Amino acid sequence: MSETPPVDHPSPVPPAEEHQGKVFYILTGLSGAGKSLVSQFLEDQGFYCVDNLPPQLIEKFIELTIQSRKTLRRILLVCDVRSGTQFKEFLETVAHLEKEGIRLVILFLEAKNEVLVRRFSETRRRHPLNSGSLIEDIQRERDLLADVRSRADLRIDTSALSVQQLKQKLQDLLTDDVSVERLVLVLTSFGFKHGIPVEADLVFDVRFLPNPHYIKTISHLTGRDTPVQEYVFSHPIAQDFYDRLLDMLRFLIPQYIQEGKSLLTIAVGCTGGQHRSVTMVERLLEDLRAQKVKLLTNHRDIEKRQLVLPL
């Protein structure tokens, strides 16, 4: 077998001042230890993830990323033995990049042999080394990655971790990268007569509130307009309901963040989706800004006008 050629570095990494402050995360480790799950989770948290990147392309990717006008704030590169013999160049590539001033954080996932065997058996997937003996492949991969494991900045043994515990571990370790706007909260108003949004996680019905639809002076307006909002909240029951709803959401949102949820859709419905539900969503939008979430609104049925029925 011919010797592996040395790593070629034809393109110089951009000057340090161009990438100052950028951190590139590299995810590696044993097959079956949870790299796919971690990559998907971090992608949901806002990381730009590239899977199965050969070591020879890491430097080129970083170079293009630094030179690109598009700012990628959080980047995760997944590199492991799936790249075959090329993976032997991994540590040399890392050393060269660090010499050029690139900040790298290597996250290494591992698990016990018996756990890996069980996971491969349950998923019925082949090991990347695929020699015919799963336990031998696992041990061989462990030997191949010994030096990489020693070099890793962060190591996580996933043997005894549930999915939720693994996500929490990542949040604890990568606090600077995963703590801000890690949940997208979509506030949706809708009309029950047009159907409940299928994407809704939580649905609240406000049809019990007094309906501005029957007030001639404001029926042509929507819950975005001050007169409609004032009418709705002039009734004590509306303010009482809203206070209870807001308290519950302020309690629930941190729980969903801790659980690792990346998208939460809260739907508030009235009859037509133009007055009461819109009013509630607009008020929630203002009062939930203090939460560490990215807020989006969707007034689904606001343009679906209803005829004003005669009294």
SULDA-V345643 format. One line per field, one symbol per residue. ss: DSSP state (h for helix, s for strand, l for the rest). A space follows every 50 residues. Layout:
ss->???
This chain:
ss->lllllllllllllllhhhhlllssssssslllllhhhhhhhhhhlllsss llllhhhhhhhhhhhhhlllllllssssllhhhhhhhhhhhhhhhhhhhl llssssssssllhhhhhhhhhhhllllllllllhhhhhhhhhhhlhhhhh hllsssslllllhhhhhhhhhhhlhhhhlllllsssssssshhhllllll lssssllllllhhhlllllllllllhhhhhhhhllhhhhhhhhhhhhhhh hhhhhhhhhlllsssssssslllllhhhhhhhhhhhhllllllssssssl lllllllllll
